[in-house]
Amino acid sequence: MISSTRPAAALCALSALVLSAPAAIAFSPLYGAPAFVARTSPFSARLPDICPALRSSPNGDDTDAEKSDNNEMDRIMYTLGIELGLSLGDLSQLTENSEERTHVVRGLVDVCGGRIDNAGCEAMLSQYGGKLKEVIRERATRAQQQLAMAGTQMLAEMAAQPNAVSLPSGVVVQVIDEESDTTQGTGLAPSATSSVQADYHGTFPDGTVFDSSLGTNRAEGEETPKFALAGVIPGWKEGFQQLVEGQVAMLGIPPEMAYGAKGTPDGAIPPNSTLFFKVRLEKVLTAGVSPSGLVGADGNALTGGGASVLLGADGKPMF
């Protein structure tokens, strides 16, 4: 749960290689609203800005691309380049302008194309490797600060909405849709020890998706994820307890209720990240709460001598 490494992992892996130490490199935030639909990476859209030589491709619309349409090997080799590029991630995260990105691409082409030998590589690394580390650290720190500021601002904006509820911990819950008669108090809510079945879609403040149970992430026929609230981040544990079955809500979770100042070890969640989730609580599986109190496995309120049994997070009777 919440383990996708797509948004920053490739960048973190690259920076870790350069810095020779674990690092979490954040991206510069671009404000946007979280949504269920994942956004396409902007990297491909910026290829012409990175290097003029990349303005033509086997699938492009210009004359050069049309000339190569009939050459299948061109497309195969171009696909190899795409695979290599995807393995590196969005290099624009480490650069500030198109000129810098052009030099990065030149270095990649020279090494991969055999235009510079090992001795030449070692000489450049010896002369400029230390300065490169300094540049990456400085830019990473600045990007992390921008990310933290963006999250704080967006969380405040969310809390100011009329139907938003701000919890003492800083978690913000905003119900945006309902599929059950919650106004009459008939919905079943989870407790801290509940297991639930729910969909989720997690984004950073700029709308970049880092984890989702929807879309291409779910195989056809696969059921909604099930998980115990005792085993998720504190912000989820608190937020889900404010919902009842059938509700769709936004959860705004500050860093201290998510992954804190360190982020995740794999770099998927950068340090001090405020996270935003759109969730749908489909069903409370165990230890649910109704207006009349705790509900047992048979769906009835627990009583001193009744047949109802309270189930724990593991699905087994607690007593």
N, C-alpha and C positions, 0 to 999 in steps of 0.2 A: 504494500500500500504506500502510495506517494513515494515511489522509488524510481521514476523515470529519470534518465540522465540526459535527455535531449537538450535542454535549453543552454546549459553552460558547461556541461561535462567535457565536450570536445575542446572548448577553449581552456578549461582548467587543466586538461591533460597536456595540452600544448605548453601552457605556462609552467606546469610542473616540470616538464622536460627542460625548459629553458632555465628555470630557477633552481633546478635540482632539489626541490622541496615541495611538499604538498601546498597547493594554493587554490583559492576559490576566486576566480575572476568574474566579476559581475559585468553586466552590460549596461550601457547608458539607457535609462528609462525613457520611453516615449509613451506619454499618457494614453490610456485607452481603457475601455470598459471590458471586464471579463465577460466571456460569452461561451456558449457550448461549442461553437465551431472553432476548431484550431486554425490559427493563422499560418499561412505559408511563410517559410523563412524568407526574409528580404534579401538574403545573400545573392541569389541568382539574379534578382532584379538589378543588383548593383555591379554585376560583372563588367559591363562596359566602362564603369568608372574606375574599376580596379586596374585594368590594363587594356589599352586600345586594341591590342592584338586579339582580345577575347570578344570583340564586338561582332564577330562572325561565328556562327556555329552551324553544324549540320542541320539543325532544325530552325535556323533563323529565317528572316524574311528578306535579307539583302541579297545582292547579286552573287557574292562569294559563296553564300550558303546554298543558293540554288545550283551553282555549278557542281557542288559536291553531293547533291541529293542522290545521284546514281551510284555513288561509291560507298558501298556498305561498310568497307573497312574503315573509312573515315569516321563513320558513326560509331563503330565499335571502339576505335581508339579514343574518340571524344568521350564515350561512356567511361572508359578507363580513367580519363581525366576527372570526370565527375565523381567517380568513386574515391579517387585520391583527395579531391577537394572536400568531399563530405567527411572523410576521416580526419581532416584538419579542423573542420568547423569554420565559423565565420571569422575570417582574418580581420575584417574591418573592426572587430571589437578591440584589436590591439593597435590599430592605426587611426590617425586623425584626419587624413585627407587622401585624395586619390593619388597624389605623388608618392606618399609613403607606401600605399598599397601596391603601386607599380613596382617599387623596389623590392617589396616582399615577393611578388610574383617572379621578378627577374631572378632572385636568389633561388627560388624553387626550381625554375626552369633550368638554370645553370647547373644545379646539383643533379637533378633528375635526368637532365640531358647529357651529362658527362662533360660539360663545358669547363668545369673546374675540378681539379683532382683533389685527393685527400690532403695533400700538403697545403694547397690553397685554402681549403676549408679550415684546416687547423690554424692557419695564419690569421684568417679573419676572426675566428672565434677567440684566439689568443688576444688579438688587439681590441676587439669590440664586444666580446662576450660579457664582460663586467658591466659595461655601460648599458648593454641591452637589458640586463637584469634590473638595473636601476630604473630604466624607462618603464619596464613592465610593472614593477612594484608601484611606482608613482601613479601610473594610469589605473592600475587595479584598485588602489586605495581610493582614488577619486571616483571611479565608477561605483564602488561599493557605497561611498557616501551619498552619491546621487540616487542610488537605488533605495537606500534607507529613507532619504528625504521624500522620495516619490511615494513610498509606501505609507509613511506617516500622513502625508497630505491626503492621499486617496482614502485612507481609513477615516480621517476626520470628515471628509466630504460624505462618506457613506453613513457615518454616525449622525450626520445632520439631517438625513432623510426623515420624513414624518413617521414612517412605520418601522424605523430601525430601532433596535434595542441594544444599548451598550451595557455590557456586563462589567462588573468591578475589575476583572482581569484585563480589560481592554478589548476583548473579543466583541465584535459587532455582528448581530444577527438581523437580517432583513428578509422577512417572508415575502415572496413575490408571487406565489401561486398556491392554490389549495385544491386538493382532490378529495377532501373529506369534510364532513360537517364539523369543523373545529370550533365554530362559533357556539355550538351547543355543548362543547366540552366532551364530546364522545370519542375523540381521537385518542389513540394509545401513544404515550410518550416513552422514550427510553430512560432508564436510570443509569447511574455511573457504571453499573456492572452489567448492563445489557449487551447483547449481541444484536446487530441490526443488519438489514439488507438495504443498501442504498447506492445510488449512482452519484458520481462526483466528477467535477471538472475544475482542475486547479490552474490558476494563472498568476503571473507576477503582475505588478502594477501596470506594466505596459501592455498587458493582454497576452503575452507570450505563454503558451500552454506548457506546463512542465509535467503534468500527469492528468490522466483522464480515463474513466471507465467506459467512455462512449466512443462512437465512430469506429475507426479502423483498429482501435485497441481491443475491441471485443469481437470474438469470433461469432459467426452466425449461429444462433440458437443458444449461445452462452447466457446463463442467467445473471441477474444483477449481483454484484459482489456482496459477500457477507463478511462481517468483521466484528470483533469485540471492542467496545469503546475503551476497555481497560488497556488495549494495546495500540492505541493511536496517539497522535500528538495532543497535548492538553487542550488546544483550541478546538479541535474536533470534539473531544470528549465533552467540553462545556457547551459548544454550539449545538450539537445534536440533541442534548437534553432540553433545549428550548423548543424543539419541534415535536410534531405529532405525525403519525402515519399519513402519508399523502401530501405533505407540504413540500414545496419547492422553495429554497431560500438561498440567499447569499450569506456566506460566512467570511468576515474580515478578521484575519488573525495576525496580531502583532508578533514580532520576532520572538519575544520571550515566551509566547505560548505556542511557538512552532519549533524552529531549529536554532534559535538563539544567535549568539555572536560568532559561532563557529560554522554554521551551516551544516550541510551533510558531508560526510567524509569523501564521497565521490564527486563533490562539487556541483551536483545537480541543483541544489538549493544554496545560493551564495550566502555569506554571512549577513546577519541583520536584515533578512528578507521578510517583508510583510506579505502574507499570502492571501489570496482571494479564491474562494471555492463557491461554485454553484452546485448545490446538492439537492437530491430528492430522496426523502426518507420513504422508502417503499413499505417496509415492514419492520416491526420490533419483534425479534425472534425470542428473546428471553428477558426476564426481569423487567417487564414493562410496567408503566404507571398509568392508571386511569384516574378520573376525578375522585373515585372512591378509594384510591390507594393502589398498592401493588397488585399486579395481576399475575396469576399463575399460568402454568402450561396449558390449562384447559380454557383460558380466556376469561375466567371468572375472578372476581376480587378475592384476595386471600382472607380467610377467616380463621379463627382459632381452631375450630374442629372440622373445617371443611375438607373436601377431597382435593382442593386445588393445591398444587405444589409449586413453590418458587424455584425457578431454574437459575443457576449461576451463569457466568460468562462462558463456561465450557459446555453448557447445555445439560448439565446434570443437576439433580435436585440438591438444593443447598441444605435442607433439613427434612 
